[in-house]
Amino acid sequence: MEYSGKNEKDFDSPTLINYLRQDIPIEEIRDYSSSGRIASIDFIKGFAIIFIMLAHYAAVWLDQDWYFVYGLAFMFLDILGPSLFIFLSALSVVFTVKRKAGRMPEKLIRNRVFSRGLIIMVIGVFINLTVTNYPFPLNLWGWNILFFMGFSQIFSYYALKITKMPRAIIGIFIIFLTPTIRAFLYTGKDTNLIITFFHFIITSANPSVTLLPWLSICFISTIFGEYLYEAMEQKSEKTYSGLFRIFISWGIFLILAGVIMGYTLQTVDSMNILEYGHLSLLEIANSQNFFYLPGMPDFLIRGTASNMLYDLGAALTIIAVAFYFIDLKGKSNDIVKMFNYYGKISLSLFMIHFIFMPLYVKQLNIYLFVVIFMANVGLLGFLMYIWNEYGKGIGSPEWLMVQIGRIGQKTGENIKKTSKVAVGKTKQAIKKI
């Protein structure tokens, strides 16, 4: 095979800079975090991100008379927010890895997962800067939703290297050992520098979703992600039905396990609110004169072992129900399509919704809040549509993720072409000799 100067010139064209200047198809931006073939996953992502926005706005916008609604609703509906969103994020890594396996070098697959995860973590760092209870630079390290979501994508890549059964065992061990480990670290953090370090790493300056027990999601979700991917590859009603039974049965089992294990009521007197900040919702819910809650069930307190089981079960059940109606039965309407679209732009929605939070600080009653929240959700969707359709999504988090993937792809192509050129020149030299 002859390699001419023209061939070498073609290798450099287009250059990486010119390659990145090329327009990105809008569907590629929308689908960067999408399974591509599972509409129910996008639907649930959209559902989860809207609930996360609802919780954030309610915490800031509701006036003093209606603030208790935030505590009461968030106490019982937390399963629709961070745990569901992070579960889906870790699950999506399975599709990224499995689709590219055999078609792309393992190193490039790893780099793609790592780059996406790191960028999400970097975005999360900017949110951590708003934390004031720790000085800079300690406040950079904080397990907020985005920071953990980025980390979970990286960690899930390595979790996939382990077979299903050991993954399940590790995940369960993490869940059940967490209370003991966190109690030990909290008790000794003021007496031992090493214990202080590990306590800070696990809980952090912004402990929205602490490393323990949430690390278990990376092991558990990837197991069900593989079941989902395998079913999608076979594309038969029988495998779809089998997948639904797996998800719904394990979902109900884990919900019951969490409730049975964690039905004990907790208060600030029986549980450390500094370690389990979610318990503050009990005080918020009781800040009214209509009723009094004597305690908060352990399975509703974020960060406990029973809560982790309950959240995992709820996530599997929600996915199973959505999968049954949307993918198995083919149900679709305007509401489903709206949630699907919001799921595909969920990362951008999470970022830009913070811009509107200062508008109505402690000003809205529950009726105005519902109206303004729905209007805001519609406005955000419209703004993202304009940004994507007319601004080509340039600068959005999804756009950044696609660009990073393209850099990895271009680098891989260049490496492959360089190898071919080198082999060709070697053969040519040998032939001349």
N, C-alpha and C positions, 0 to 999 in steps of 0.2 A: 504493500500500500504506500503510495507516494504522499508526502506532506509538503505542500508548497507554501510559499510566503503568504498566499491568499488565505490558506487555511489558518495560519497563525493570526492573521489580521482579523478573521472572522471570530476567532476565539475571544478577542477583546471587544467585540461589538455585539450588543451595546455594553458600555461600561456600567459599573454598578450604579454610578450616579444617575446616568441616563435611564437605567432600568427602573430606579426608584421614582423617577419623574413621570413614568408612564401611569396613566389613570388606572385606578383599581376598580374593577367592576363592582357596582353597588351591592350585588348579591353576595360577593365575597366578603364585604365588610359586615353585612348582616349575619352571615353564616359562619363567621370565624369561630364562634364558641358554640355553634349549633351542631347537633348530631347529623343534620342534613336529611335524615330519613325518619326521624322520630318526632312528629309534631307535638306529642304530649310533653316531651321534655322542654321544648321552648315554651309551651303553654304554662307549665309549672314554674319555670324561671320567671316568666312575666308576672304570674300570680305572686310569687315570693318577693320580687323586687317592689311591687306595688304595696304589699303589706309592710315591708321594711320602711318605705317612704311614709306610709300611714303612721307607723309607730313614731318615727322621727318628728313628723309634723305635729302629732298629737302631744308629744312631750313638750313642745315649744309653744304651740298656738293656743291650746285650750286655756281658758281663764280659770281662776281659782275655784269657782263654783263647780266646774265640770272636769277639773283635773283628775278627780278620782276615776273617771271613765278610762283614762289612759292606763292607770295602774291595774284596774280590773280586767280590761280587755287584753292588755299585754301579758298579764299573768297567765291567762288561759289560752291565748292564741300565739304564743311565742313559737309554737311548732311550725307556723306558717312563714317564719322569717329566716333568721340566720342559719339555723340548723338545716333547713330544707335547701337554702341557696348554696351552702357549702357542700352539702351532700351531692348535689347535682354538679358542682364544679369539680369535685374530686372524681366523680363518675365519668365526666367528660374526657378525662385524661385517657381512659381506656380506649375510647374511639380514636383519639389522636395517635396513640401508640399502635394499636392494632391495624388501623388503616394503612399506615406507612410502613409497617414491618414487611421486609422483603422487597420493597420498592424504593427504599431510601436507607442510606447507611445509618446504623444504630446511633452513631455519634451525632448526626444531624437531627434525628428524632429527639434525642436527649436535649440537644441545644435548643430546639424549638420549644419544648416543654419548659426548660429552665428560663429561657428569655421571657416567655409569657408570664410565668410565675413571678419572676423578679420584678417585672414592670408593674404588676398588680401590687406587689409588696411595696414598691417605691411610692405608688399612689397612696397606699395605706399609711406610709410614713408621714405624708403631708397632713393627713387627718390626725395622726398622733401629736403633731405639733400644737394642736389646740389643747392638749392636756396640760394642766397647770400644777397638778399635785406633785410632779417630779420636775427637777431642773433640767435644762438642756445640757448635755445631749442624751440624758437618760430617758427623756420622754419620746425619743425616736423609736424606742423598742416598745411596741404595744400591740396586743393581740386584738385589734379591731377586726371587723368582718373582712375587709379587703386584704389586710395584712395576712390573716390566717388563710384566706382563700388562695392567695398567691403561694403561700408556703405549702398548702395542701396539694396543690398541683405538682410541685416539685417532689414532695415526699411520696405522693401516690405513684409516681413513676418508679420509684424504688420498691414500693409495696407490691407492684405488679410482678416483680422478679420472684416473689414468693408464691407458692401454690396456694390454692383456696383455703384448705383446712388449716395450715399454720397461720394464715392471715386471720382467719376467724378466731383462733385461739389467742393470738397476740392482741387483737382488738378487744376481746372479752377480758383478758388479763388487765389491760390498760384501764378499762372501765371500772373494774372491781378493786383495783389497787389504788386508784386515784384518791379516794377519801383519806386513806392512811398516809399516803405520800404527802398530800397537801397539808394535812394536820401536822405532820412531823416538821415540814419545812416552815410552816407558819410559827410553830412553837419555838423553833430554834433560830429563826432568822435574825434575832437581835443579840444572839450570843456567839454566833459562829459566822465568820466571813464567807466560808465556802457555802454554808447553808443559805446565807443571805443571797449569794449569787444565784444559786439554783432556784430559790424562791422567786427572784426577780425574773429570771428567764422563763419560768413556767407561768407566772401570773402577769408580769409586766406592768408598765405604767398605765396601760389602758386595757384592763382585763375584761373586755366585752365577751370574748370567747377564749378562755384560757387554754394553754397548750394541752394540759391534762384536764378532763378526759377527751377533749375534742380531737386529739391525735388519732383516736380509735376510728374516726370517720374515714380516714385514709385507707385503713385496712378493710373495713366493712363495706364501704360504698364500692370499692373496686371489684369486690366479689360479685356484687349484683350488677355492676357495670359489664362484667364479662358475660354474665348470663344474658343481659340485654343485647350485647353485641352479637353473641352467637345466634340468638333468635332472629336478629335483623339479617344475618347472613343467610339463614335458611328460608326466610320469607314464606312461611306457611301458617295457615290458621291454627294448625295443631300446635306448632311451637309457640305461637303467640298466646294461645290459651294456656299452655303449660307455663309460660313465663308469668302470666297474670296470676296463676295459682301459687307460684313460688313467692311472688312479691306480696300478695295479699295474706297468705298464711303466715309468713315470717313477720309481716307488718303487724298483724293482730297479736301474734305471740309476743313480740317485743313490747307492744303497748301494754298488754296485760302484765308482763313481767315487771315493767317499770312501775305500774300502778300498785301492784301487790308488794313490791319491794319498798316503795316510797310513799305509802299512804299516810305516814305519821305527819302531823301538823308541826310546823316549825315557826318560831318567832325570833325576834332579835335577842331574846333571852336564852334560847336553846341553840342558836346557830350564829356563828360569827359573820356579821354583815360585812365586815371589811374583806373577808375572804370570799363571800358569796353575796355580791352586791345586788343580785337579782331579788333578794329578799326585801329590798326597799320598796318593791311594788306593793307589798302588803300594807305598809304604812300609807302609801299613796291611796290605795283602794279604800282604806278606812278613814280618809280625810273628808268624811261627809257624815250627815246625821240620820241617814235612812236605815242603815244596817251596820253590823259589825262582824268582821271575819276573825274568828279566834286564832287562826293560823294559816300558813301556806303549806300545802302538801309538798313533801320532799321531792316528788317526781316533777313538780312544776318549777323547781328552783334550779336555774341554769348552773351547770358545773358539777352537779351531784351525779353519782352513778346511776340512780334510778331515772333521773332526767335524761341522761344520755341514751338509755335503753328506750325510754318513752319517745324521745325525739327521733331516733332511728326508726322505730316502728311506725311513727306517724308519717315520716318521709316515704317509707316503702308503701304504706297504705295509700297515700295521696298519689304517688306515682302509678300504683296499680290501677286505681280508679280512673285516673286520667288516660292511662294507656288503653284501658278496656273500652272507654267510650270514643276516644279520638282516633287511636290507631287500629284497634281491633274491630270496632263497629263503624268507624268512618264518620262519626258525628262531627259536624262543623257548622258554625254560624259566625255572624259578625263579632260576637263577644270572644269566641275562640280565636278568631283571626287577630283580634286586637291584642289579646294576651300573648299570642305567638310572636307578634311583632315586638311587643315590649320585652319579651324574653330574649330576642336577638340583639336588642340594644340595651340590655340590662346594666352593663357596666357604665355606659354613658349616662343612663338615667340616675344611677347611684351617685355619680359625681355632680351632675348639674342640679340635682334637687336641693343641694345644700345652699345654693344661691338664693332660694326663695324663703329659707327658714327665718331670716330676721324680719320678715314683712309684718307678721301678726303676733308678736311675742306676748303671750298671756292675754290676748284680746278677744278670742272667739268663744261663744257658747257652742254647744254640741250641734245645733242646727246649722249655724253659719259655717262651722267647721266642715261638716259633711259636704255642703255646697261648694265651698272654696277648695276643699281638697279634690273633689271630682273635677272641678274646673282646672286646677293645677295639673292634675294627671293628664287631662286632655291637652293642655297647653304644652307640657313637656313632650308628649308624643308628637305634636305638630311641629315643635321646634326641631326635634330630632329628624323628622321627615324632611324639613327644609334643609337642615344641615347635610343630610345624606344625599338627597336628590339634587340639590342645587349647589351645595358646597362640597359635594363629593366625599363628605365625611372626613375631610382633611383635618387632622389634629384630634379627632375623637379617640378614646381609648381603643375602640375596635379597629380603627384605622392604624393605630400604632402597632397593634398585635399583628395585623396582616403584613405591614411593612417589615416587621421583624422576621416573620415567616418567609417573606420574599428574599430578605437578605441571606437567611440560612439556605434557601433553595438556590439562589444565585451562586453563593459560595460553594455549595456542593457541586453545581454544574461546572464551575470553573476548575474545581479540584479534579473532577472527572475528566474534563477536556485537557487539563494540563498533563494528566497521566497519559492520555492517549497520544498527545503530541510528543511526550518524552519517549514513549514506547516506539512511536513511529520513527523518530530521529535515531533511536538506538538501532532499530532494524535497518534503517538506511545506511548507517555507518558500518554495520556488520556486513551488509551487502557490498559496499565499496571495498572493504578490506578483503 
